[in-house]
C-alpha cells in the first residue's frame, strides 16, 4: 500500500500543481500560483504555511511507511480501508483536476488582493462554491487510509483546518470585496463544500 499511496500522491501533486500550472501558463502567460503572502501570523499566512506543511506531511507518510519508520494504526490497516482509500484517492484526484480545469483562466493558488478574475459559477461551481477543495479532501483522506499512520492522519487534519481557514478568512472576504452582491447572491444559493450546506446567510 505505501507504494500505491506514494505513486498516487506524486500523481496528485503533478496534476494539481504541475500540469495545471503549465496549462495556465500557456493559456494566460501566468502560472496562476501566487507566492506565500500576508504578514506572519495573519490568517492568509497561516493558511498558506499550514497548507504547505500538510502537503509535505502527506508526502512523508508513505515514504516513512516504506522505510518502516512509522507503524500503521491497526484499526484502519485493513483490506476494506485500503480499498476505500484507493477509490477515494483516485476519484478525488481526478475530480480535483477537472474542477481546476473548470475554472479556466480564473484558476489561482493563493489570493492577490490587487487581482480581479471572473467569478466562475457554472459546471461543478454550480453545485458547490469550492469544488477543488471539496475534491482534495477525499483525495487526501483516501491517501491517508492507504497508509493509516498518525502522520497521514495529521496531514489530512492539517489540510482540512487550513482549507477552512483559507476559504472562510481569506477567499470569501476577497470575493465579496471584488464581486460584491454578485458573489453574495451566489454564496446564498450554493453551499461551501457540500451542496446546500454552508450557504451565506442573507444580510
KOLTORMAR-150144 format. One record per residue (C-alpha): residue in one letter; x, z, y; residue number from 1. Coordinates in Angstrom, 3 decimals, padded with zeros to 6 digits. Layout:
KOLTORMAR-150144
<loza><residu>A</residu><X>X</X><Z>Z</Z><Y>Y</Y><num>NUM</num></loza>
...
end
This chain:
KOLTORMAR-150144
<loza><residu>X</residu><X>000.000</X><Z>000.000</Z><Y>000.000</Y><num>1</num></loza>
<loza><residu>X</residu><X>002.777</X><Z>000.689</Z><Y>002.555</Y><num>2</num></loza>
<loza><residu>X</residu><X>003.996</X><Z>-002.925</Z><Y>002.241</Y><num>3</num></loza>
<loza><residu>X</residu><X>000.488</X><Z>-004.274</Z><Y>002.836</Y><num>4</num></loza>
<loza><residu>X</residu><X>-000.044</X><Z>-001.869</Z><Y>005.739</Y><num>5</num></loza>
<loza><residu>X</residu><X>003.254</X><Z>-002.869</Z><Y>007.341</Y><num>6</num></loza>
<loza><residu>X</residu><X>002.514</X><Z>-006.582</Z><Y>006.891</Y><num>7</num></loza>
<loza><residu>X</residu><X>-000.940</X><Z>-006.225</Z><Y>008.436</Y><num>8</num></loza>
<loza><residu>X</residu><X>000.396</X><Z>-004.120</Z><Y>011.298</Y><num>9</num></loza>
<loza><residu>X</residu><X>003.067</X><Z>-006.702</Z><Y>012.130</Y><num>10</num></loza>
<loza><residu>X</residu><X>000.416</X><Z>-009.437</Z><Y>011.967</Y><num>11</num></loza>
<loza><residu>X</residu><X>-001.813</X><Z>-007.377</Z><Y>014.268</Y><num>12</num></loza>
<loza><residu>X</residu><X>000.913</X><Z>-006.979</Z><Y>016.906</Y><num>13</num></loza>
<loza><residu>X</residu><X>001.984</X><Z>-010.608</Z><Y>016.587</Y><num>14</num></loza>
<loza><residu>X</residu><X>-001.563</X><Z>-011.920</Z><Y>017.052</Y><num>15</num></loza>
<loza><residu>X</residu><X>-002.963</X><Z>-009.464</Z><Y>019.586</Y><num>16</num></loza>
<loza><residu>X</residu><X>000.048</X><Z>-009.353</Z><Y>021.875</Y><num>17</num></loza>
<loza><residu>X</residu><X>002.483</X><Z>-012.107</Z><Y>020.920</Y><num>18</num></loza>
<loza><residu>X</residu><X>000.288</X><Z>-015.141</Z><Y>020.204</Y><num>19</num></loza>
<loza><residu>X</residu><X>-002.426</X><Z>-014.151</Z><Y>022.677</Y><num>20</num></loza>
<loza><residu>X</residu><X>000.130</X><Z>-013.715</Z><Y>025.465</Y><num>21</num></loza>
<loza><residu>X</residu><X>001.701</X><Z>-017.089</Z><Y>024.591</Y><num>22</num></loza>
<loza><residu>X</residu><X>-001.703</X><Z>-018.787</Z><Y>024.778</Y><num>23</num></loza>
<loza><residu>X</residu><X>-002.401</X><Z>-017.114</Z><Y>028.122</Y><num>24</num></loza>
<loza><residu>X</residu><X>000.984</X><Z>-018.138</Z><Y>029.496</Y><num>25</num></loza>
<loza><residu>X</residu><X>000.442</X><Z>-021.754</Z><Y>028.508</Y><num>26</num></loza>
<loza><residu>X</residu><X>-003.064</X><Z>-021.857</Z><Y>029.988</Y><num>27</num></loza>
<loza><residu>X</residu><X>-002.534</X><Z>-019.927</Z><Y>033.212</Y><num>28</num></loza>
<loza><residu>X</residu><X>001.206</X><Z>-019.540</Z><Y>033.834</Y><num>29</num></loza>
<loza><residu>X</residu><X>000.936</X><Z>-015.769</Z><Y>033.324</Y><num>30</num></loza>
<loza><residu>X</residu><X>001.285</X><Z>-013.827</Z><Y>030.073</Y><num>31</num></loza>
<loza><residu>X</residu><X>-001.593</X><Z>-011.553</Z><Y>031.106</Y><num>32</num></loza>
<loza><residu>X</residu><X>000.437</X><Z>-008.465</Z><Y>030.198</Y><num>33</num></loza>
<loza><residu>X</residu><X>000.984</X><Z>-006.078</Z><Y>033.095</Y><num>34</num></loza>
<loza><residu>X</residu><X>003.818</X><Z>-003.608</Z><Y>033.091</Y><num>35</num></loza>
<loza><residu>X</residu><X>003.119</X><Z>000.117</Z><Y>032.950</Y><num>36</num></loza>
<loza><residu>X</residu><X>001.617</X><Z>001.170</Z><Y>036.260</Y><num>37</num></loza>
<loza><residu>X</residu><X>000.293</X><Z>004.232</Z><Y>038.010</Y><num>38</num></loza>
<loza><residu>X</residu><X>002.213</X><Z>007.279</Z><Y>039.123</Y><num>39</num></loza>
<loza><residu>X</residu><X>003.486</X><Z>009.614</Z><Y>036.370</Y><num>40</num></loza>
<loza><residu>X</residu><X>000.686</X><Z>011.928</Z><Y>035.327</Y><num>41</num></loza>
<loza><residu>X</residu><X>-002.095</X><Z>009.657</Z><Y>036.616</Y><num>42</num></loza>
<loza><residu>X</residu><X>-004.870</X><Z>008.526</Z><Y>034.281</Y><num>43</num></loza>
<loza><residu>X</residu><X>-003.560</X><Z>004.958</Z><Y>034.317</Y><num>44</num></loza>
<loza><residu>X</residu><X>-000.023</X><Z>006.090</Z><Y>033.484</Y><num>45</num></loza>
<loza><residu>X</residu><X>-001.148</X><Z>008.482</Z><Y>030.756</Y><num>46</num></loza>
<loza><residu>X</residu><X>-003.352</X><Z>005.811</Z><Y>029.185</Y><num>47</num></loza>
<loza><residu>X</residu><X>-000.524</X><Z>003.268</Z><Y>029.214</Y><num>48</num></loza>
<loza><residu>X</residu><X>002.094</X><Z>005.620</Z><Y>027.798</Y><num>49</num></loza>
<loza><residu>X</residu><X>-000.321</X><Z>007.012</Z><Y>025.235</Y><num>50</num></loza>
<loza><residu>X</residu><X>-001.324</X><Z>003.528</Z><Y>024.107</Y><num>51</num></loza>
<loza><residu>X</residu><X>002.318</X><Z>002.510</Z><Y>023.584</Y><num>52</num></loza>
<loza><residu>X</residu><X>003.104</X><Z>005.732</Z><Y>021.718</Y><num>53</num></loza>
<loza><residu>X</residu><X>000.073</X><Z>005.259</Z><Y>019.459</Y><num>54</num></loza>
<loza><residu>X</residu><X>001.215</X><Z>001.732</Z><Y>018.602</Y><num>55</num></loza>
<loza><residu>X</residu><X>004.738</X><Z>002.963</Z><Y>017.821</Y><num>56</num></loza>
<loza><residu>X</residu><X>003.377</X><Z>005.762</Z><Y>015.619</Y><num>57</num></loza>
<loza><residu>X</residu><X>001.120</X><Z>003.268</Z><Y>013.870</Y><num>58</num></loza>
<loza><residu>X</residu><X>004.118</X><Z>001.097</Z><Y>013.045</Y><num>59</num></loza>
<loza><residu>X</residu><X>006.182</X><Z>004.118</Z><Y>011.987</Y><num>60</num></loza>
<loza><residu>X</residu><X>003.553</X><Z>005.302</Z><Y>009.487</Y><num>61</num></loza>
<loza><residu>X</residu><X>004.016</X><Z>002.524</Z><Y>006.869</Y><num>62</num></loza>
<loza><residu>X</residu><X>007.776</X><Z>002.446</Z><Y>007.449</Y><num>63</num></loza>
<loza><residu>X</residu><X>008.100</X><Z>006.172</Z><Y>006.773</Y><num>64</num></loza>
<loza><residu>X</residu><X>005.784</X><Z>005.842</Z><Y>003.766</Y><num>65</num></loza>
<loza><residu>X</residu><X>008.032</X><Z>003.107</Z><Y>002.365</Y><num>66</num></loza>
<loza><residu>X</residu><X>011.042</X><Z>005.387</Z><Y>002.805</Y><num>67</num></loza>
<loza><residu>X</residu><X>009.199</X><Z>008.330</Z><Y>001.191</Y><num>68</num></loza>
<loza><residu>X</residu><X>009.773</X><Z>010.407</Z><Y>004.319</Y><num>69</num></loza>
<loza><residu>X</residu><X>006.122</X><Z>011.469</Z><Y>004.597</Y><num>70</num></loza>
<loza><residu>X</residu><X>003.665</X><Z>012.234</Z><Y>001.826</Y><num>71</num></loza>
<loza><residu>X</residu><X>000.146</X><Z>010.781</Z><Y>001.792</Y><num>72</num></loza>
<loza><residu>X</residu><X>-002.834</X><Z>013.064</Z><Y>002.305</Y><num>73</num></loza>
<loza><residu>X</residu><X>-004.251</X><Z>013.390</Z><Y>-001.186</Y><num>74</num></loza>
<loza><residu>X</residu><X>-007.934</X><Z>013.350</Z><Y>-000.250</Y><num>75</num></loza>
<loza><residu>X</residu><X>-007.547</X><Z>009.903</Z><Y>001.352</Y><num>76</num></loza>
<loza><residu>X</residu><X>-004.962</X><Z>008.462</Z><Y>-001.046</Y><num>77</num></loza>
<loza><residu>X</residu><X>-007.451</X><Z>006.804</Z><Y>-003.404</Y><num>78</num></loza>
<loza><residu>X</residu><X>-008.155</X><Z>003.263</Z><Y>-004.539</Y><num>79</num></loza>
<loza><residu>X</residu><X>-011.532</X><Z>003.300</Z><Y>-002.756</Y><num>80</num></loza>
<loza><residu>X</residu><X>-009.965</X><Z>004.429</Z><Y>000.513</Y><num>81</num></loza>
<loza><residu>X</residu><X>-007.247</X><Z>001.801</Z><Y>000.208</Y><num>82</num></loza>
<loza><residu>X</residu><X>-009.811</X><Z>-000.954</Z><Y>-000.422</Y><num>83</num></loza>
<loza><residu>X</residu><X>-011.909</X><Z>000.181</Z><Y>002.531</Y><num>84</num></loza>
<loza><residu>X</residu><X>-008.768</X><Z>000.380</Z><Y>004.654</Y><num>85</num></loza>
<loza><residu>X</residu><X>-007.703</X><Z>-003.168</Z><Y>003.797</Y><num>86</num></loza>
<loza><residu>X</residu><X>-011.171</X><Z>-004.529</Z><Y>004.571</Y><num>87</num></loza>
<loza><residu>X</residu><X>-011.384</X><Z>-002.647</Z><Y>007.885</Y><num>88</num></loza>
<loza><residu>X</residu><X>-007.873</X><Z>-003.661</Z><Y>008.903</Y><num>89</num></loza>
<loza><residu>X</residu><X>-008.316</X><Z>-007.365</Z><Y>008.168</Y><num>90</num></loza>
<loza><residu>X</residu><X>-011.775</X><Z>-007.557</Z><Y>009.767</Y><num>91</num></loza>
<loza><residu>X</residu><X>-010.621</X><Z>-005.556</Z><Y>012.780</Y><num>92</num></loza>
<loza><residu>X</residu><X>-007.502</X><Z>-007.657</Z><Y>013.339</Y><num>93</num></loza>
<loza><residu>X</residu><X>-009.474</X><Z>-010.904</Z><Y>013.196</Y><num>94</num></loza>
<loza><residu>X</residu><X>-012.227</X><Z>-009.513</Z><Y>015.447</Y><num>95</num></loza>
<loza><residu>X</residu><X>-009.648</X><Z>-008.247</Z><Y>017.967</Y><num>96</num></loza>
<loza><residu>X</residu><X>-008.031</X><Z>-011.672</Z><Y>018.276</Y><num>97</num></loza>
<loza><residu>X</residu><X>-011.365</X><Z>-013.503</Z><Y>018.519</Y><num>98</num></loza>
<loza><residu>X</residu><X>-012.567</X><Z>-011.100</Z><Y>021.234</Y><num>99</num></loza>
<loza><residu>X</residu><X>-009.313</X><Z>-011.662</Z><Y>023.135</Y><num>100</num></loza>
<loza><residu>X</residu><X>-009.827</X><Z>-015.418</Z><Y>022.943</Y><num>101</num></loza>
<loza><residu>X</residu><X>-013.407</X><Z>-014.980</Z><Y>024.177</Y><num>102</num></loza>
<loza><residu>X</residu><X>-012.071</X><Z>-013.505</Z><Y>027.430</Y><num>103</num></loza>
<loza><residu>X</residu><X>-010.405</X><Z>-016.810</Z><Y>028.267</Y><num>104</num></loza>
<loza><residu>X</residu><X>-008.372</X><Z>-016.744</Z><Y>031.482</Y><num>105</num></loza>
<loza><residu>X</residu><X>-009.661</X><Z>-013.236</Z><Y>032.289</Y><num>106</num></loza>
<loza><residu>X</residu><X>-007.723</X><Z>-011.638</Z><Y>029.420</Y><num>107</num></loza>
<loza><residu>X</residu><X>-005.302</X><Z>-008.968</Z><Y>030.587</Y><num>108</num></loza>
<loza><residu>X</residu><X>-003.416</X><Z>-005.990</Z><Y>029.184</Y><num>109</num></loza>
<loza><residu>X</residu><X>-003.485</X><Z>-003.309</Z><Y>031.858</Y><num>110</num></loza>
<loza><residu>X</residu><X>-005.007</X><Z>-003.367</Z><Y>035.323</Y><num>111</num></loza>
<loza><residu>X</residu><X>-003.619</X><Z>-004.778</Z><Y>038.551</Y><num>112</num></loza>
<loza><residu>X</residu><X>-005.698</X><Z>-003.308</Z><Y>041.414</Y><num>113</num></loza>
<loza><residu>X</residu><X>-004.991</X><Z>-006.379</Z><Y>043.549</Y><num>114</num></loza>
<loza><residu>X</residu><X>-006.092</X><Z>-008.879</Z><Y>040.908</Y><num>115</num></loza>
<loza><residu>X</residu><X>-009.593</X><Z>-010.314</Z><Y>040.616</Y><num>116</num></loza>
<loza><residu>X</residu><X>-010.643</X><Z>-012.066</Z><Y>037.417</Y><num>117</num></loza>
<loza><residu>X</residu><X>-014.015</X><Z>-013.458</Z><Y>036.377</Y><num>118</num></loza>
<loza><residu>X</residu><X>-016.343</X><Z>-010.989</Z><Y>034.676</Y><num>119</num></loza>
<loza><residu>X</residu><X>-016.977</X><Z>-012.100</Z><Y>031.086</Y><num>120</num></loza>
<loza><residu>X</residu><X>-020.423</X><Z>-011.121</Z><Y>029.781</Y><num>121</num></loza>
<loza><residu>X</residu><X>-021.149</X><Z>-013.683</Z><Y>027.070</Y><num>122</num></loza>
<loza><residu>X</residu><X>-020.074</X><Z>-014.034</Z><Y>023.436</Y><num>123</num></loza>
<loza><residu>X</residu><X>-019.023</X><Z>-010.666</Z><Y>021.976</Y><num>124</num></loza>
<loza><residu>X</residu><X>-019.187</X><Z>-009.223</Z><Y>025.508</Y><num>125</num></loza>
<loza><residu>X</residu><X>-022.960</X><Z>-009.621</Z><Y>025.387</Y><num>126</num></loza>
<loza><residu>X</residu><X>-023.011</X><Z>-007.080</Z><Y>022.537</Y><num>127</num></loza>
<loza><residu>X</residu><X>-020.520</X><Z>-004.507</Z><Y>023.847</Y><num>128</num></loza>
<loza><residu>X</residu><X>-018.527</X><Z>-004.269</Z><Y>027.063</Y><num>129</num></loza>
<loza><residu>X</residu><X>-015.213</X><Z>-003.668</Z><Y>025.298</Y><num>130</num></loza>
<loza><residu>X</residu><X>-015.214</X><Z>-005.720</Z><Y>022.078</Y><num>131</num></loza>
<loza><residu>X</residu><X>-011.406</X><Z>-005.896</Z><Y>021.956</Y><num>132</num></loza>
<loza><residu>X</residu><X>-011.018</X><Z>-002.125</Z><Y>021.890</Y><num>133</num></loza>
<loza><residu>X</residu><X>-014.100</X><Z>-001.821</Z><Y>019.658</Y><num>134</num></loza>
<loza><residu>X</residu><X>-012.330</X><Z>-004.048</Z><Y>017.103</Y><num>135</num></loza>
<loza><residu>X</residu><X>-008.908</X><Z>-002.439</Z><Y>017.481</Y><num>136</num></loza>
<loza><residu>X</residu><X>-010.218</X><Z>000.965</Z><Y>016.435</Y><num>137</num></loza>
<loza><residu>X</residu><X>-011.491</X><Z>-000.026</Z><Y>012.962</Y><num>138</num></loza>
<loza><residu>X</residu><X>-008.353</X><Z>-002.133</Z><Y>012.513</Y><num>139</num></loza>
<loza><residu>X</residu><X>-006.087</X><Z>000.862</Z><Y>013.121</Y><num>140</num></loza>
<loza><residu>X</residu><X>-008.337</X><Z>003.181</Z><Y>011.112</Y><num>141</num></loza>
<loza><residu>X</residu><X>-008.061</X><Z>000.745</Z><Y>008.216</Y><num>142</num></loza>
<loza><residu>X</residu><X>-004.286</X><Z>000.681</Z><Y>008.525</Y><num>143</num></loza>
<loza><residu>X</residu><X>-004.276</X><Z>004.484</Z><Y>008.508</Y><num>144</num></loza>
<loza><residu>X</residu><X>-006.329</X><Z>004.531</Z><Y>005.296</Y><num>145</num></loza>
<loza><residu>X</residu><X>-003.747</X><Z>002.283</Z><Y>003.630</Y><num>146</num></loza>
<loza><residu>X</residu><X>-001.010</X><Z>004.861</Z><Y>004.334</Y><num>147</num></loza>
<loza><residu>X</residu><X>-003.026</X><Z>008.063</Z><Y>004.930</Y><num>148</num></loza>
<loza><residu>X</residu><X>-000.296</X><Z>010.343</Z><Y>006.266</Y><num>149</num></loza>
<loza><residu>X</residu><X>-000.579</X><Z>012.737</Z><Y>009.180</Y><num>150</num></loza>
<loza><residu>X</residu><X>001.439</X><Z>010.273</Z><Y>011.257</Y><num>151</num></loza>
<loza><residu>X</residu><X>-001.028</X><Z>007.440</Z><Y>010.587</Y><num>152</num></loza>
<loza><residu>X</residu><X>-003.997</X><Z>009.644</Z><Y>011.433</Y><num>153</num></loza>
<loza><residu>X</residu><X>-002.246</X><Z>010.887</Z><Y>014.578</Y><num>154</num></loza>
<loza><residu>X</residu><X>-001.646</X><Z>007.258</Z><Y>015.606</Y><num>155</num></loza>
<loza><residu>X</residu><X>-005.340</X><Z>006.484</Z><Y>015.192</Y><num>156</num></loza>
<loza><residu>X</residu><X>-006.422</X><Z>009.610</Z><Y>017.084</Y><num>157</num></loza>
<loza><residu>X</residu><X>-003.946</X><Z>008.832</Z><Y>019.877</Y><num>158</num></loza>
<loza><residu>X</residu><X>-005.203</X><Z>005.275</Z><Y>020.194</Y><num>159</num></loza>
<loza><residu>X</residu><X>-008.810</X><Z>006.459</Z><Y>020.309</Y><num>160</num></loza>
<loza><residu>X</residu><X>-008.027</X><Z>009.003</Z><Y>023.027</Y><num>161</num></loza>
<loza><residu>X</residu><X>-006.025</X><Z>006.612</Z><Y>025.187</Y><num>162</num></loza>
<loza><residu>X</residu><X>-008.601</X><Z>003.815</Z><Y>024.873</Y><num>163</num></loza>
<loza><residu>X</residu><X>-011.308</X><Z>006.220</Z><Y>026.020</Y><num>164</num></loza>
<loza><residu>X</residu><X>-009.137</X><Z>007.275</Z><Y>028.971</Y><num>165</num></loza>
<loza><residu>X</residu><X>-008.230</X><Z>003.685</Z><Y>029.873</Y><num>166</num></loza>
<loza><residu>X</residu><X>-011.814</X><Z>002.446</Z><Y>029.761</Y><num>167</num></loza>
<loza><residu>X</residu><X>-013.562</X><Z>005.364</Z><Y>031.447</Y><num>168</num></loza>
<loza><residu>X</residu><X>-010.981</X><Z>006.377</Z><Y>034.063</Y><num>169</num></loza>
<loza><residu>X</residu><X>-009.197</X><Z>003.094</Z><Y>034.811</Y><num>170</num></loza>
<loza><residu>X</residu><X>-011.020</X><Z>-000.085</Z><Y>033.811</Y><num>171</num></loza>
<loza><residu>X</residu><X>-014.632</X><Z>000.797</Z><Y>034.576</Y><num>172</num></loza>
<loza><residu>X</residu><X>-013.863</X><Z>002.099</Z><Y>038.101</Y><num>173</num></loza>
<loza><residu>X</residu><X>-011.738</X><Z>-001.020</Z><Y>038.716</Y><num>174</num></loza>
<loza><residu>X</residu><X>-014.508</X><Z>-003.357</Z><Y>037.555</Y><num>175</num></loza>
<loza><residu>X</residu><X>-017.058</X><Z>-001.536</Z><Y>039.694</Y><num>176</num></loza>
<loza><residu>X</residu><X>-014.798</X><Z>-001.953</Z><Y>042.738</Y><num>177</num></loza>
<loza><residu>X</residu><X>-014.156</X><Z>-005.634</Z><Y>042.055</Y><num>178</num></loza>
<loza><residu>X</residu><X>-017.564</X><Z>-006.796</Z><Y>040.816</Y><num>179</num></loza>
<loza><residu>X</residu><X>-019.838</X><Z>-004.156</Z><Y>042.315</Y><num>180</num></loza>
<loza><residu>X</residu><X>-023.515</X><Z>-004.481</Z><Y>041.483</Y><num>181</num></loza>
<loza><residu>X</residu><X>-022.918</X><Z>-007.334</Z><Y>039.024</Y><num>182</num></loza>
<loza><residu>X</residu><X>-020.805</X><Z>-005.108</Z><Y>036.774</Y><num>183</num></loza>
<loza><residu>X</residu><X>-023.083</X><Z>-002.091</Z><Y>037.272</Y><num>184</num></loza>
<loza><residu>X</residu><X>-026.126</X><Z>-004.061</Z><Y>036.108</Y><num>185</num></loza>
<loza><residu>X</residu><X>-024.181</X><Z>-005.456</Z><Y>033.158</Y><num>186</num></loza>
<loza><residu>X</residu><X>-022.987</X><Z>-001.960</Z><Y>032.197</Y><num>187</num></loza>
<loza><residu>X</residu><X>-026.537</X><Z>-000.636</Z><Y>032.383</Y><num>188</num></loza>
<loza><residu>X</residu><X>-027.623</X><Z>-003.269</Z><Y>029.826</Y><num>189</num></loza>
<loza><residu>X</residu><X>-024.686</X><Z>-003.316</Z><Y>027.406</Y><num>190</num></loza>
<loza><residu>X</residu><X>-023.042</X><Z>-000.450</Z><Y>025.509</Y><num>191</num></loza>
<loza><residu>X</residu><X>-019.408</X><Z>000.546</Z><Y>025.960</Y><num>192</num></loza>
<loza><residu>X</residu><X>-018.073</X><Z>000.213</Z><Y>022.383</Y><num>193</num></loza>
<loza><residu>X</residu><X>-021.275</X><Z>000.025</Z><Y>020.329</Y><num>194</num></loza>
<loza><residu>X</residu><X>-024.485</X><Z>-001.857</Z><Y>021.134</Y><num>195</num></loza>
<loza><residu>X</residu><X>-026.831</X><Z>000.175</Z><Y>023.370</Y><num>196</num></loza>
<loza><residu>X</residu><X>-024.523</X><Z>003.234</Z><Y>023.290</Y><num>197</num></loza>
<loza><residu>X</residu><X>-022.531</X><Z>004.258</Z><Y>026.361</Y><num>198</num></loza>
<loza><residu>X</residu><X>-024.541</X><Z>002.278</Z><Y>028.889</Y><num>199</num></loza>
<loza><residu>X</residu><X>-024.103</X><Z>003.351</Z><Y>032.500</Y><num>200</num></loza>
<loza><residu>X</residu><X>-026.973</X><Z>005.295</Z><Y>033.964</Y><num>201</num></loza>
<loza><residu>X</residu><X>-028.789</X><Z>003.781</Z><Y>036.957</Y><num>202</num></loza>
<loza><residu>X</residu><X>-027.752</X><Z>005.270</Z><Y>040.263</Y><num>203</num></loza>
end
